[in-house]
Amino acid sequence: MADVIILGAGLTGLSAAYHLDAHGIQYRIFEKSDRAGGLLKSVKTDGYTFDHTGHFLHVNDDGFKAFLDNTIGLASFDVIQRQSAIFSHNTLTEYPFQMNLHGLPTQVIAECIEGFVKRHTRIRSPQTFYDWVLKHFGSGFGKHFFFSYNKKILSYDLKKVHPAWTGRFVPSTTLNNIIEGCFDKTTRPGVGYNSSFFYPKRGGIESIITSITSKLAQPIQTQHDVCAIDPTARIVYFSNGHQESYKTLISTLPLDRLLAIIKAPAQVNFAPAIGKLVHNSVVNINMGFNTPIPLNKHWIYFPEKAFPFYRLGFWHNVSTSLVPANHTAVYGEFSYIASRTNPDRVKRLIDQASSKTLAFLQLNHQHKTIEKVLHLDHAYVIYDTWREKHLQSLLDRLQALNIHSIGRYGAWKYSSMQEAYQDGKAVAALIKTRLERTPPRAQKGARRGRDAAAFL
Ligand SMILES: Cc1cc2nc3c(=O)[nH]c(=O)nc-3n(C[C@H](O)[C@H](O)[C@H](O)COP(=O)(O)OP(=O)(O)OC[C@H]3O[C@@H](n4cnc5c(N)ncnc54)[C@H](O)[C@@H]3O)c2cc1C
């Protein structure tokens, strides 16, 4: 029996493994898919490389940078200055919208400025994203960007979404910024958390996973789909019949799935939570073309309903290694809530997104060399009021059972690759500290009987 079992070999699970190795702690790592990577898998086909939508490394933690250097090598990355824009009212404006109104119809500019001046600053502590926008940006920016765009990316009622996630994701603005941006069409380098990013020179985002995996002391046990966990006996069951005992469990499985498969003792009843955590799914439509596309952007946001997708990205502008010579490639994304959406509607949306992309790019089917549709089942978790009220208590109760539920879906949050690294590192440090605090006699006992495993 290994001291620690890690479930899921996405970046969070791999970071946990890497840091447990560094602390000399034994572990085994299990993954349901045929290879590691989770959301960071790249699909290679016909000379193209498609990630599961744009995955760009925003690096501002020196520890993460050192990790990338040690595992992959910084020389393997391009460092790219973001070029992004918003398309609305038939106009391409620079990102972020709240600083770049230049070129939009006068009425739109007037509504945004008036709304900002009259914004609802009296709302003390907004409890919904809708009110948060009214407080910080006003009704005009809400109407022309924030409400429409976020409704598209979340597929959820913004009056039921808590603003807890906004933080670093939404750059603030000032009247001065807004007015300058009405006259001046300038990109604003340095604005926002994603103003520059690292991207692998070759191999797509999955190349980082391949490098990290090659540095681990333990092999990844692929095609091991966890189907049940008994936290009292400390046993994980897999659908292939395998079972594994553990002392401490690190789970990066989506929390809604984890809760559904835990056979929790009667005093820790997770049943009322099952089905309460809401997430959306994203469809990622990738298309290759045999012709240039005269846009220098990495991605463009589409807040208007006329476009089924909320964003289009341009693979060839990120790295020419992702496309065959003299070709280009584009990805579109739209979201939906699976439990509320008929699969036929998803198929129709794919067709519409595909044809609207061609129309926007002024291309036709003869230019298209390939179309590859990828599905992200868990994409954005919804910060609804239930999550705000109950999430921490769920995570605490799991910890009390010696189950650390971490990562983007394990901890049910919006988080980046850098945070996946940080989550894995933090849990390894916590386990190390607990082991060090464990009196040697108890450690010896822990090897004999499962009760002592509580020390881990
Ligand atoms: C649309 C979108 C765009 C994004 N863009 C960016 C970006 O540009 N930059 C950025 O930094 N971050 C981005 N992210 C976030 C980034 O993808 C995540 O932070 C990171 O990949 C999370 O890694 P993880 O290991 O926590 O989760 P995952 O990658 O989901 O890994 C979980 C693993 O658990 C496995 N698993 C699940 N169930 C089981 C089971 N029953 N048994 C065994 N294994 C199981 C899965 O197969 C998977 O391998 C984006 C996310 C989305 C959805």
The ligand as a MOL file (V3000), in Angstrom:
LIG
                    3D

  0  0  0     0  0            999 V3000
M  V30 BEGIN CTAB
M  V30 COUNTS 53 58 0 0 0
M  V30 BEGIN ATOM
M  V30 1 C -12.5390 26.3710 -21.6590 0
M  V30 2 C -11.3380 26.4200 -20.7490 0
M  V30 3 C -10.2530 27.2100 -21.0810 0
M  V30 4 C -9.1480 27.2750 -20.2170 0
M  V30 5 N -8.0890 28.0720 -20.5620 0
M  V30 6 C -7.0340 28.1770 -19.7210 0
M  V30 7 C -5.9240 29.0020 -20.0640 0
M  V30 8 O -5.8680 29.6100 -21.1320 0
M  V30 9 N -4.9100 29.1060 -19.1640 0
M  V30 10 C -4.9190 28.4320 -17.9610 0
M  V30 11 O -3.9650 28.5740 -17.1990 0
M  V30 12 N -5.9460 27.6310 -17.6360 0
M  V30 13 C -7.0060 27.4790 -18.4820 0
M  V30 14 N -8.0480 26.6610 -18.1470 0
M  V30 15 C -7.9990 25.9630 -16.8500 0
M  V30 16 C -7.1760 24.6630 -16.9040 0
M  V30 17 O -7.7040 23.8050 -17.8860 0
M  V30 18 C -7.3030 23.9660 -15.5460 0
M  V30 19 O -6.9490 24.8200 -14.4960 0
M  V30 20 C -6.4400 22.6970 -15.4120 0
M  V30 21 O -6.3620 21.9720 -16.6010 0
M  V30 22 C -7.0890 21.8590 -14.3210 0
M  V30 23 O -6.3730 20.6710 -14.1380 0
M  V30 24 P -6.9360 19.5720 -13.1310 0
M  V30 25 O -5.9100 18.5230 -13.0490 0
M  V30 26 O -7.3890 20.2270 -11.8840 0
M  V30 27 O -8.2720 19.0130 -13.8150 0
M  V30 28 P -8.4310 18.0500 -15.0840 0
M  V30 29 O -7.5640 18.4940 -16.1980 0
M  V30 30 O -9.9070 17.9800 -15.3330 0
M  V30 31 O -7.8790 16.6480 -14.5920 0
M  V30 32 C -8.6630 15.7310 -13.8340 0
M  V30 33 C -8.2560 14.3250 -14.2550 0
M  V30 34 O -9.0650 13.3940 -13.5060 0
M  V30 35 C -9.4110 12.3260 -14.3750 0
M  V30 36 N -10.6170 11.6620 -13.8710 0
M  V30 37 C -11.8800 12.1310 -13.8570 0
M  V30 38 N -12.7210 11.2090 -13.3690 0
M  V30 39 C -11.9770 10.1300 -13.0570 0
M  V30 40 C -12.2870 8.8470 -12.4970 0
M  V30 41 N -13.5330 8.4770 -12.1840 0
M  V30 42 N -11.2570 7.9690 -12.2970 0
M  V30 43 C -9.9590 8.3220 -12.6110 0
M  V30 44 N -9.6310 9.5180 -13.1450 0
M  V30 45 C -10.6170 10.4230 -13.3630 0
M  V30 46 C -9.6560 13.0130 -15.7070 0
M  V30 47 O -9.6190 12.1130 -16.7920 0
M  V30 48 C -8.5210 14.0460 -15.7340 0
M  V30 49 O -7.3680 13.5240 -16.3340 0
M  V30 50 C -9.1460 26.5510 -18.9880 0
M  V30 51 C -10.2340 25.7330 -18.6880 0
M  V30 52 C -11.3190 25.6680 -19.5460 0
M  V30 53 C -12.4900 24.7890 -19.1740 0
M  V30 END ATOM
M  V30 BEGIN BOND
M  V30 1 1 1 2
M  V30 2 1 2 3
M  V30 3 2 2 52
M  V30 4 2 3 4
M  V30 5 1 4 5
M  V30 6 1 4 50
M  V30 7 2 5 6
M  V30 8 1 6 7
M  V30 9 1 6 13
M  V30 10 2 7 8
M  V30 11 1 7 9
M  V30 12 1 9 10
M  V30 13 2 10 11
M  V30 14 1 10 12
M  V30 15 2 12 13
M  V30 16 1 13 14
M  V30 17 1 14 15
M  V30 18 1 14 50
M  V30 19 1 15 16
M  V30 20 1 16 17
M  V30 21 1 16 18
M  V30 22 1 18 19
M  V30 23 1 18 20
M  V30 24 1 20 21
M  V30 25 1 20 22
M  V30 26 1 22 23
M  V30 27 1 23 24
M  V30 28 2 24 25
M  V30 29 1 24 26
M  V30 30 1 24 27
M  V30 31 1 27 28
M  V30 32 2 28 29
M  V30 33 1 28 30
M  V30 34 1 28 31
M  V30 35 1 31 32
M  V30 36 1 32 33
M  V30 37 1 33 34
M  V30 38 1 33 48
M  V30 39 1 34 35
M  V30 40 1 35 36
M  V30 41 1 35 46
M  V30 42 1 36 37
M  V30 43 1 36 45
M  V30 44 2 37 38
M  V30 45 1 38 39
M  V30 46 1 39 40
M  V30 47 2 39 45
M  V30 48 1 40 41
M  V30 49 2 40 42
M  V30 50 1 42 43
M  V30 51 2 43 44
M  V30 52 1 44 45
M  V30 53 1 46 47
M  V30 54 1 46 48
M  V30 55 1 48 49
M  V30 56 2 50 51
M  V30 57 1 51 52
M  V30 58 1 52 53
M  V30 END BOND
M  V30 END CTAB
M  END
